[in-house]
Amino acid sequence: GFASTVDPSFASFVPPKDTPHSEPANTHATTTTTTAPQFFSTMATTSSSSSSKPAFSVPGFSDEFFVVKKSGLSQAQALTAYLGGSAFQTVMDNPVTAYRQLVQQYAKDAAGNPVDPKVASNEAKAVFRAHPVSASLSGVGPRLVGVGFKRIPKFGILLGFSFFLGEGENPGFAAATAASILSAPF
């Protein structure tokens, strides 16, 4: 796995159970090396003896949603990974989408008459040359909001069906089909 150095003072935000009002010890001088799955599992669950109850609770979500499973991920972590991947893809694809929209915008002149596609393409390229960053990021905010509205139900259904079908964090054909069909209205 990934080896990383973790500052133990990061965990000092939650006071120990045996001394609920004590100040955390100065742990800035030492560091602990752990693998990433171990680090995340300690963040998501408490260190109680035999139970794996989450260290926190979020209204509207079952505590089971945050418990790390045998695969090393909780349902919350899997959903976050899926959404993060969708957001990353949206941001990376945005320059192409923005360029396509500019070409469509310049496809007609002010009077509404069609313009030669080469002229529209050259106009869009001129905008990108003049303002590359702002043109590339044009419209990314609304697209990310759209990703949230579209992907949260889709991945929620995917993970929910894989849970009910007993597939765990490895969704199969049935869960993927159900997610695709049931998320169509979104």
N, C-alpha and C positions, 0 to 999 in steps of 0.2 A: 504494500500500500504506500501511500504518500507519507513520508516522514516529515514532520514539521516540529518546530520548536514552539511551544505554547507557554505563554506567561501565565503561571498559576494564579496571579492576582486577578485574571479575567474571571475566574470562578468565584472570587471573593465577594461578588455582588450579592450572592445569596448566603446569608449567615448560616453556620452549621446548626443542625437541629438540636444538639445537646446544649448549646449556648446561644439562644436566640437573639440576645441583645449585645453580644460581645463585638468588639471591633476586630476586623480581619487583621491577621498578622502581616508584618511586612514581608512579602514574598517576592519583592522585586529583584532580589539578589540571586534567586535560583530559577532555573527553568527546567521543564520536564519535556522529554521527547516522547511523542506518542504518534500513532498512526491516525490518519484522518477519520476512518470509521469509528475508532475508539473515542476520539475527541468529540465527534458529533453525538455519539450515543450517550456520552456522559453529560452533554448539554441537554439532551432531550429527556433523560430519565433521572430520577433521584438515585442516590447511592444506598437506598434502604436495602435491608438484608435479602428478602426473597421476592418482594413485589417489584414490578416495573411500572410504577405510577409516574406520570409525567411530573416534571418539576414545576409546571405551571398549567393553568387552565384558561381556555379562551371561550367566552360565552358563545353558544351556538354550535360548538364543535365537541364531539365526544372526546374524552381523554384518550381513547384508543387511537385516535387520529395522529397523536404525537408520539406514540410509543414506537421505538425502534424495533423492527422485526428481525427475523433470522437473516434476511438478506443484507442487513446493515443500514436500511433506510426506513424511516417512518412514512406514513401516507402523506403527511404534510411536506416532508422533504422531497418525495417523489413528485407531488403536485407542483412544488416550487421549482423543481428542475425542469419539468415540462413547460411551465409558464415562462421560465427564464430563457429556455431555448427558443420559444416562440417569439419572445420580445427581441432576442438577439437577431433572429432571422429577419424580423420586421425592420429593425434598424439597418441591417446590412443590405436589405433589398430596397430600402427607401430611395437611394439616389436613382435607381433605374425607374422606379414608379414615378418619382417626381419629374424625371426627364420625359417619360411617356405622357404625363399630364400636360407638361409645357408644350410638347409637340401638338397635342390635341387642341390646346388653347390657341396656338398660333396657326391652326389649320384653316381658320377663316379670318378675313380681314375685318376692319371696323364696320363695313357695310354688310357683312354676313356672307360675302362671296367666298367660295373655296379658293385656297391658295395652293400653289405648287408644293408638294410634300418636301422637296429639297429646301425651299424657302422656310417652311415651318421648322424643319430640323435645324437649319442654320441659326434661326432665331433662338431656339432652345439652347443650342450650343453656346451662343453668345452670352446668354444669361448665366450658364454654368461657368464660362470662362471669367466673367466679371465678378461673380459672387459664388465661388465653388462650395463653401461650407454652408451658407444659408440656403442655397439652391438644393444641396444634397439633403439637408434636414427639413426642407419644406414639407409640411404636412405630417411629420413623424408623430407629433403629439396625438392628434385624432386617430391615427392608425394604431397607436399603442392602446388607446382607450378601447378601440374596436377589438383588438386582440384580447383584451381582458373580458369584454362582453361575450366574445365568441368562444374563446379557449377555456375559460373557467368552467362553463357547463360541460364542454366536450371532455376535458380531462377529468372532471369530477365524475361524470358518468362512466368513463373508461375505468378509473380506479375503483369506483363503487361496484361496478359489475364484476371486475376481476376479484374484488374482495368477496362478494356474495357467491361467485362461482368457485372460490377456493384457489384461485390462480396466484394469489399473493401479489407481489410487485412486478410480475412478469405477465402482463395481460395477453390473453390468447385471442384467437380468431373471433370467438363468440362475444367477448367484451368489446373488441374493436368494432365489430359489426353493430352491436347495440349502441355504442357511443356515436358512431357515424349516423345511424338512423335517428336516434333520439335527440341529437344536437342539431339536426337539420333546421328546425325553426329558428335557431339562433344565427 
